[in-house]
Amino acid sequence: MPYSSGERALDDLLQAAHLAGAHDLPELLAAHGAALGVTDVRVHLADLQQGVLVPLPDRPQPDGTSPRHAEPDALRVDGTLGGRAFQQIEVVLQELEPPARGVRVWQPLLDGTERLGVLAVTVDDPAALDAEEGALRLRLRRFASVASELIMSKTMYGDTLVRLRRTRPMGLAAEMQWGLLPPLTFSDRSVVVAGGLEPAYQVAGDSLDYAVDEGVARVAVFDGMGHGLDSAQLAVLTVSAYRNQRRLGADLLTTARFVDDAVAQGAREGGFSTGLLAELDTATGELRWVNAGHPDPLLLREGRLVRVLETPHALPFGLNEAITGSQDFVVGSEMLQPDDLVLLHTDGVVEARSADGEYFGADRLVDLVTRNLAAGLPAPETVRRLVRSLLEHQDARLEDDATLALLQWRPTAPERLAPPTP
């Protein structure tokens, strides 16, 4: 395909982005979208709980008056076309009703496989999408990819996008936790990791962490004692100790003992954290884990629960030397089959109770996971729906933090992850 005005528009966007902040993105994307031949360019970012897609606002006019166009409302993830593009990680076309003309194109915004939100543009002539062997479709795909990269990079230099994704004030403990978390979705040719954490604006003691490197995926889930600031500080200490040993290349037993010592020395008197440290050999499928007083992980295969992965529990991190005088951590082992899923969770998930006292329970948890995956939903969307169901079960008022981490081994995954095409 010869170099064209469309390619030049994308090149110009990349060049202009060097001297732009997050607050400049609406104007920047609109201007370079026009050069592609599309109008009404709009970014919607997912809020922290992934329940709504919040529009990135236009900048005020130079004279300080309101933006030129009325701001659109936030979109619900469930029940809207933009939400469908987000959930299914697919491009959705919306035919506009008269007197409007053309088609609205909704594209997912992805950082790798982490869903950021959606990008919507209007194409006046729907036939243009298929003209020149689909050149505009390809350019829109590239446009969305560039927009995603700009959103990720510009987020680091200001609070515009961080504030946008929050639909209510965040507590200090939650601020500490969200600053600690890795991206909640990762996928490559051999493994998928998807996580969820609630309540998003008041979470304290729960945390999760992971790292995927050549030949191994490491995942950990922690549940610190108590609530509030002390619990958040304990979570920071626990995760930092875990990362320190992981990045030094320590094995599971060495890492568990180090975390145990760190919590015993650094937490307030009597402070502790349950935790589960797991590592997956992505070449062989061997899963190994250490359990420190934490709920056992669940192994799912072909849409059903195969077994609870039980192994002798040590005491929670921070208590072993003080109570038993030893650190008797035990390493469990299980050989996974391709496409097996391992679900790690804190007790706040299964012990969440409705207004009439009914527990959410392990059976409900497994049923929701298997049904959503059987429906062909991506792992991140499955976790999102799990969290939404958990919130609905407890009328959005969780009495304890609830954290989920879904790990899937898929050695037969495609060599390349094809991006969606309009």
Secondary structure, 3 states (H helix, E strand, C coil): CCCCHHHHHHHHHHHHHCCCCHHHHHHHHHHHHHHHCCEEEEEEEECCCCCEEEECCCCCCCCCCCCCCCCCCCEECCCCHHHHHHHHCCCEEEECCCCCCCEEEEEEEEECCEEEEEEEEEECCHHHHCHHHHHHHHHHHHHHHHHHHHHHHHHCCCCHHHHHCCCCCCCHHHHHHHHHCCCCEEECCCEEEEEEEECCCCCCCEEEEEEEECCEEEEEEEEECCCHHHHHHHHHHHHHHHHHHHHCCCCHHHHHHHHHHHHHHHCCCCCCEEEEEEEEECCCCEEEEEEECCCCCEEEECCEEEEECCCCCECCECCHHHHHCCCCCCEEEEECCCCCEEEEECHHHHCCECCCCCECCHHHHHHHHHHHHHCCCCHHHHHHHHHHHHHHHCCCCCCCCEEEEEEEECCCCCCCCCCCCC
